[in-house]
Amino acid sequence: MGQDQTKQQIEKGLHLYQSNQTEKALQVWMRVLEKSADPAGRFRVLGCLITAHAEMGRYKDMLKFAVVQIDTARELEDPDYLTESYLNLARSNEKLCEFQKTISYCKTCLNMQGTTVSLQLNGQVSLSMGNAFLGLSTFQKALECFEKALRYAHNNDDKMLECRVCCSLGNFYAQIKDYEKALFFPCKAAELVNDYGKGWSLKYHAMSQYHMAVAYQKLGRLADAMDRCEESMKIALQHGDRPLQALCLLCFADIHRSRKDVQTAFPRYDSSMSIMTEIGNRLGLVQVLIGVTKCWMIQKELDKALESIEKAHELAEGLGNKLGLLKLHCLCERIYRTKGQQQELRDHVVKFHECVEEMELYCGMCGESIGEKNNQLQALPCSHFFHLKCLQTNGTRGCPNCRRLSVKPGYV
């Protein structure tokens, strides 16, 4: 298959894919991969296969094609192709919750400076790296990366990237419980979709609606949460977007749990868990198991709650997700307090405080914890964040956290 024919077949596959005929598109692209003698065409078709498998939640296949694409890029001996293929490798690992590998591949991308394409991709690299740091609960570095990605989006007038970064920032602030910002950023993403997204994939609309639903659920605005989540789920079902279906089912379950409707929540958690397991989203599984634990606690089934915690703890520890571990220690503390088991209670209190220290989840001004309850937060330029009221009350001539880190012990 020659260069022109390769190009025609790739376009045919794209047309089928955009018309929601995904399996037919995959067949066309796989034929190109088998028959084309044009390395640049093969590189492009591998990019199409990587994107399609990512959106379907077939992350292991996504990774397999990303590895083949690296070999093709090396064959082409072009740094632009190599940068793009390393970004795809980083993204594949991010989806499979291999966060340390993601960070490593992102750093490789950023070291390949000087090419036009690599400069255009830096925003996407920063976003992927930010998502990986967030998966590890390294909040300061995550925020740093998201802000870099946002700067690249603004500098390049890349509205799609800005939309994706806003959704990640919504997720970031939902995790540290500044629910006002957790809602603000996906609302901003939804505005971008309305203003610029006529030719975009519907997934951008669905993504913003899902993150709005999460924020509304956290704020207790459950009817709004249900509306947004239904909108997102409708698109996810139309497009066979399994990862988003799993997240929407988790959100539906959390909404029902917030209403104390445990009997409706449990089947939603089960369905979400089934898809999360199928696609390999282990971080999502931790979130599902935390929701299931809270349902068992509502029903006062404390031993069943502890069984769910044990499964979630193993996953969170394997991922290096410190926030998940902190939440699990907090739940154990409540359970053992109810059971009157003092030794176990003390163990989890100690581990809980170790997690808080490790993640620096406290305000460097008042010393109180961050992420315990809904609070307005403000980040300084160094990406350390504080209670907004503390900054307004005390002001700052620099970051107290950075000052503390720069103090070195004197000679004894």
ZAMARGU-4260 file (C-alpha; in steps of 0.2 Angstrom, whole numbers, plus 5000, padded with zeros to 4 digits):
<rodrens>
0) 5000/5000/5000 | 5008/5017/4994 | 5008/5034/5003 | 4992/5041/4994 | 4982/5025/4997
5) 4988/5025/5015 | 4982/5043/5017 | 4965/5039/5009 | 4962/5024/5020 | 4967/5033/5036
10) 4954/5047/5031 | 4941/5033/5028 | 4944/5026/5045 | 4942/5044/5053 | 4926/5047/5044
15) 4919/5030/5050 | 4925/5034/5068 | 4917/5051/5068 | 4901/5043/5062 | 4901/5031/5077
20) 4906/5016/5067 | 4921/5012/5079 | 4923/4994/5075 | 4923/4997/5056 | 4936/5011/5058
25) 4947/5000/5068 | 4946/4986/5055 | 4951/4999/5041 | 4966/5006/5052 | 4972/4988/5056
30) 4973/4984/5037 | 4983/5000/5034 | 4995/4994/5048 | 4997/4977/5041 | 4999/4983/5022
35) 5007/5000/5022 | 5025/5002/5018 | 5025/5021/5022 | 5032/5024/5040 | 5024/5041/5042
40) 5007/5034/5037 | 5010/5019/5049 | 5014/5032/5063 | 4998/5042/5060 | 4987/5026/5059
45) 4995/5021/5076 | 4990/5038/5083 | 4972/5035/5077 | 4972/5017/5085 | 4979/5024/5102
50) 4966/5038/5103 | 4951/5026/5099 | 4957/5013/5111 | 4959/5026/5125 | 4941/5032/5122
55) 4934/5014/5123 | 4944/5011/5139 | 4955/4997/5131 | 4970/5004/5139 | 4981/4988/5138
60) 4979/4989/5119 | 4982/5007/5119 | 4999/5004/5128 | 5003/4990/5115 | 5000/5002/5100
65) 5010/5016/5109 | 5025/5004/5111 | 5024/5000/5092 | 5023/5019/5088 | 5039/5022/5098
70) 5048/5009/5087 | 5040/5018/5071 | 5046/5035/5077 | 5064/5028/5079 | 5063/5021/5062
75) 5058/5039/5055 | 5073/5047/5065 | 5062/5062/5068 | 5062/5070/5086 | 5044/5077/5083
80) 5038/5059/5080 | 5048/5053/5095 | 5041/5066/5107 | 5023/5062/5101 | 5025/5044/5104
85) 5033/5046/5121 | 5017/5057/5126 | 5006/5043/5120 | 5016/5031/5130 | 5014/5042/5145
90) 4995/5044/5143 | 4993/5025/5141 | 5002/5022/5158 | 4992/5036/5166 | 4976/5027/5161
95) 4983/5011/5168 | 4987/5021/5184 | 5005/5018/5182 | 5009/5035/5189 | 5028/5034/5191
100) 5030/5028/5173 | 5019/5042/5167 | 5030/5055/5176 | 5046/5047/5169 | 5039/5047/5151
105) 5033/5065/5152 | 5050/5070/5158 | 5058/5062/5143 | 5046/5072/5132 | 5050/5088/5140
110) 5069/5085/5138 | 5066/5083/5119 | 5066/5102/5117 | 5068/5113/5102 | 5056/5106/5089
115) 5040/5114/5084 | 5029/5100/5088 | 5037/5096/5105 | 5033/5114/5110 | 5015/5112/5104
120) 5014/5096/5114 | 5021/5103/5130 | 5004/5108/5137 | 4997/5091/5135 | 5013/5083/5143
125) 5011/5095/5158 | 4992/5090/5159 | 4997/5071/5159 | 5010/5074/5172 | 4998/5084/5183
130) 4985/5070/5182 | 4999/5057/5187 | 5005/5068/5202 | 4987/5070/5207 | 4985/5051/5207
135) 5000/5050/5219 | 4992/5064/5230 | 5007/5075/5227 | 4996/5090/5226 | 5009/5105/5225
140) 5017/5097/5210 | 5000/5092/5202 | 4994/5110/5203 | 5011/5117/5196 | 5009/5105/5181
145) 4991/5110/5178 | 4995/5129/5179 | 5009/5126/5166 | 4997/5117/5155 | 4985/5131/5157
150) 4998/5144/5152 | 5003/5133/5136 | 4984/5133/5132 | 4983/5152/5133 | 4999/5155/5124
155) 4994/5143/5109 | 4976/5148/5110 | 4972/5130/5112 | 4954/5129/5119 | 4953/5110/5118
160) 4968/5109/5130 | 4961/5123/5141 | 4944/5113/5142 | 4954/5097/5148 | 4964/5106/5160
165) 4949/5114/5168 | 4941/5097/5171 | 4957/5091/5179 | 4958/5107/5190 | 4939/5103/5195
170) 4945/5085/5200 | 4960/5093/5209 | 4949/5105/5220 | 4936/5091/5223 | 4949/5080/5231
175) 4955/5094/5243 | 4938/5100/5246 | 4937/5117/5239 | 4920/5114/5231 | 4917/5131/5225
180) 4933/5129/5214 | 4928/5111/5210 | 4912/5118/5202 | 4920/5134/5194 | 4933/5125/5183
185) 4921/5112/5175 | 4908/5126/5172 | 4922/5136/5163 | 4925/5120/5153 | 4907/5119/5149
190) 4908/5137/5143 | 4923/5133/5132 | 4913/5119/5124 | 4898/5130/5121 | 4908/5144/5113
195) 4921/5135/5103 | 4916/5116/5103 | 4905/5116/5087 | 4917/5104/5078 | 4923/5095/5094
200) 4920/5078/5099 | 4905/5077/5111 | 4916/5069/5124 | 4922/5087/5129 | 4904/5091/5133
205) 4901/5075/5142 | 4917/5077/5152 | 4913/5094/5158 | 4895/5088/5163 | 4902/5074/5173
210) 4914/5085/5183 | 4900/5097/5187 | 4890/5083/5193 | 4904/5078/5205 | 4905/5095/5212
215) 4886/5097/5214 | 4885/5080/5223 | 4899/5086/5235 | 4890/5103/5238 | 4874/5093/5242
220) 4865/5100/5227 | 4859/5082/5222 | 4845/5086/5209 | 4858/5097/5199 | 4871/5083/5201
225) 4858/5070/5194 | 4854/5081/5179 | 4872/5084/5174 | 4877/5065/5177 | 4862/5060/5166
230) 4868/5071/5152 | 4885/5064/5153 | 4880/5046/5154 | 4868/5049/5139 | 4883/5054/5128
235) 4895/5040/5136 | 4882/5027/5131 | 4880/5034/5113 | 4898/5034/5110 | 4903/5017/5119
240) 4914/5027/5131 | 4917/5014/5145 | 4928/5024/5156 | 4915/5038/5157 | 4901/5026/5160
245) 4910/5019/5175 | 4913/5036/5182 | 4895/5041/5179 | 4889/5025/5188 | 4900/5029/5203
250) 4893/5047/5203 | 4875/5040/5203 | 4879/5029/5217 | 4887/5043/5227 | 4871/5053/5224
255) 4860/5039/5230 | 4871/5036/5245 | 4870/5055/5250 | 4851/5052/5250 | 4854/5038/5262
260) 4846/5027/5248 | 4859/5012/5250 | 4848/4999/5241 | 4849/5010/5225 | 4867/5014/5228
265) 4874/4997/5229 | 4869/4991/5211 | 4877/5007/5204 | 4893/5004/5214 | 4893/4985/5207
270) 4891/4991/5189 | 4904/5004/5191 | 4916/4992/5199 | 4913/4979/5185 | 4918/4992/5171
275) 4933/4999/5182 | 4940/4981/5183 | 4937/4978/5165 | 4947/4993/5159 | 4960/4993/5173
280) 4956/5009/5182 | 4962/5004/5199 | 4961/5022/5206 | 4942/5022/5201 | 4941/5005/5210
285) 4948/5013/5226 | 4934/5027/5225 | 4921/5014/5222 | 4926/5003/5237 | 4926/5019/5248
290) 4908/5022/5243 | 4903/5004/5246 | 4912/5005/5264 | 4901/5021/5268 | 4885/5012/5263
295) 4890/4997/5274 | 4893/5010/5288 | 4876/5018/5285 | 4868/5000/5288 | 4879/4998/5303
300) 4887/4982/5295 | 4904/4986/5301 | 4913/4970/5297 | 4907/4971/5279 | 4914/4989/5279
305) 4931/4983/5285 | 4931/4970/5271 | 4929/4983/5258 | 4942/4994/5267 | 4955/4980/5266
310) 4952/4978/5247 | 4954/4997/5244 | 4969/4998/5255 | 4978/4985/5245 | 4974/4994/5229
315) 4978/5012/5236 | 4995/5006/5243 | 4999/4998/5226 | 4996/5014/5217 | 5004/5025/5229
320) 4988/5035/5231 | 4991/5043/5248 | 4974/5052/5249 | 4965/5036/5247 | 4975/5029/5261
325) 4971/5044/5272 | 4952/5042/5269 | 4953/5023/5273 | 4962/5027/5290 | 4949/5040/5294
330) 4935/5027/5290 | 4944/5014/5301 | 4946/5026/5315 | 4927/5029/5315 | 4923/5010/5314
335) 4935/5005/5328 | 4929/5020/5339 | 4911/5013/5337 | 4917/4995/5341 | 4927/5002/5356
340) 4943/4994/5350 | 4956/5006/5357 | 4972/4999/5351 | 4966/4998/5332 | 4959/5015/5334
345) 4975/5023/5340 | 4985/5014/5326 | 4974/5022/5313 | 4974/5039/5321 | 4993/5039/5320
350) 4993/5033/5302 | 4980/5046/5297 | 4992/5060/5304 | 5007/5053/5295 | 4997/5054/5279
355) 4992/5072/5282 | 5011/5076/5286 | 5017/5067/5270 | 5005/5076/5259 | 5007/5093/5268
360) 4988/5094/5269 | 4988/5108/5282 | 4987/5127/5281 | 5005/5134/5284 | 4997/5149/5293
365) 4984/5142/5305 | 4991/5124/5306 | 4973/5117/5303 | 4971/5102/5291 | 4965/5105/5273
370) 4953/5093/5264 | 4944/5088/5280 | 4929/5099/5276 | 4923/5111/5262 | 4935/5127/5263
375) 4940/5140/5251 | 4958/5139/5247 | 4971/5150/5238 | 4987/5144/5230 | 5002/5156/5230
380) 5014/5156/5214 | 5024/5142/5222 | 5008/5131/5221 | 5008/5129/5240 | 4990/5132/5245
385) 4982/5139/5261 | 4965/5144/5268 | 4959/5159/5258 | 4953/5167/5275 | 4971/5165/5282
390) 4979/5174/5268 | 4966/5188/5269 | 4969/5190/5287 | 4988/5188/5288 | 4994/5193/5271
395) 5011/5185/5266 | 5028/5191/5261 | 5032/5175/5253 | 5026/5157/5256 | 5028/5151/5274
400) 5029/5133/5268 | 5044/5137/5256 | 5053/5147/5270 | 5051/5131/5282 | 5058/5120/5268
405) 5073/5131/5265 | 5079/5132/5283 | 5094/5120/5285 | 5099/5114/5302 | 5114/5123/5309
410) 5131/5115/5314 | 5131/5108/5331
</rodrens>
